[in-house]
């Protein structure tokens, strides 16, 4: 069967491949600790679920405007405006079924064949997929481990060219847990203004930053008119399966994204949006409690990883991922991840699942209980001892 060139490069996400392997092992009666999947292990908060149920029983199950219900767009404008200290209007807000469509559709709206997009590597695999589906040329930008996986600004300067059209940022980041410094944000903003570039800022983990706030480039002078801020409800409110994301973009781009949504998904489920409205406008204490729980898990897993010979792990400043350097073990990370799955019963990911610059690293999600994290660390340490 022949397929178009635009999808020839597409591959499944590594997390889902490993998850399937782990589940097959569990079906055979083996105990596996899951540190591969990037999903909060908490239930959706009760007030949010009840709001979604009420919306269904109230008959809010029909079509709605492609860009989202007005109440949610207004609430999101106010929320982002308050948190990022900028004026935001509802006509800049676009709601989608998850954040992923908002990593794809703006690229379809803004890029032409041959345009270049600089994106973080290691980084979320959908960036590369979206760039190539849009017909643009992906330009991977390495991250600096010693600075906690901030952007390598010297490398960024070297990668800029006449065809550069967009820079992708992710902070806090998947897979590294890194948070971009204000210095980096200011430098990227300066480049974008000077070169008339777009910036796509993936901020899905913005509410899961530890010790410091993750600054957003949209707050920099002159950046609202050239920034696509992408966020959603999955991580902060444990709403992965609800499929609810949003973008903050210039109003003219919002109109074009609305058209793309009309002709692709139609609209986002109405009752899901009312659940999201409750998430944004309701009490935030549980979201803060979950953030604090993740911080305790982060501290535990990083300390444990650094106690394993051959592992060296920087302290992540956000998200819920640890990204240890395992180059000292002199083993391919793909083989090491498979070895730990089969011999330790711990599912995790090789860093190469997130790009070539992830070689020499593993990614572990600490969206799991402290007990399971402790068990996993013990199993990994024993398995590595036997290498």
KAHUWO-V999328 format. One record per backbone hydrogen bond with DSSP energy under -1.0 kcal/mol. NH is the residue of the N-H (numbers start at 0). CO is the residue of the C=O. Records with the same first field share a line. If there is no record, write none. Layout:
NH=CO ; CO
//
This chain:
6=3
7=4
9=6
16=12
17=13
18=14
19=15
20=16
21=17
22=18
23=19
24=20
25=21
26=22
28=25
29=24
32=344
34=346
38=36
48=44
49=45
50=46
51=47
52=48
53=49
54=50
55=51
56=52
57=53
58=55
59=54
60=58
67=64
72=68
73=69
74=70
75=71
76=72
77=73
78=74
79=75
80=76
81=77
82=78
83=79
85=80
91=88
92=89
93=246
94=66
95=244
97=95
101=98
102=99
103=99
104=100
107=103
108=104
109=105
110=106
113=134
114=111
115=162
116=136
117=165
118=138
120=140
122=353
126=123
128=124
129=125
130=126
131=127
132=128
133=129
134=131
135=130
136=114
138=116
140=118
143=149
147=144
148=143
151=141
152=150
155=151
156=152
157=153
158=154
159=155
163=160
164=115
165=115
166=197
167=117
168=199
170=201
172=177
176=172
184=180
185=181
186=182
187=183
188=184
189=185
190=186
191=187
192=188
193=189
194=190
196=191
197=164
198=225
199=166
200=227
201=168
202=229
205=202
207=204
209=316
218=215
219=216
222=219
225=222
227=198
228=247
229=200
230=245
232=243
236=232
241=238
244=95
245=230
246=93
247=228
248=91
253=249
254=250
255=251
256=252
257=253
258=254
259=255
260=256
261=257
262=258
264=260
265=260
266=264
272=268
273=269
274=270
275=271
276=272
277=273
278=274
279=275
280=276
281=277
287=283
288=284
289=285
290=286
291=287
292=288
293=289
294=290
295=291
296=292
297=293
298=294
299=295
300=296
301=297
302=298
303=299
304=300
305=301
307=304
310=307
311=324
316=176
317=176
318=207
321=363
324=311
325=359
328=325
329=326
335=331
336=332
337=333
338=334
339=335
340=336
341=337
342=338
343=339
345=339
346=32
348=362
350=360
352=349
353=350
354=351
357=354
358=355
360=357
361=323
362=348
363=321
364=34
365=319
367=365
372=368
373=369
374=370
375=371
376=372
377=373
378=374
379=375
380=376
381=377
382=378
383=379
384=380
385=381
386=383
//
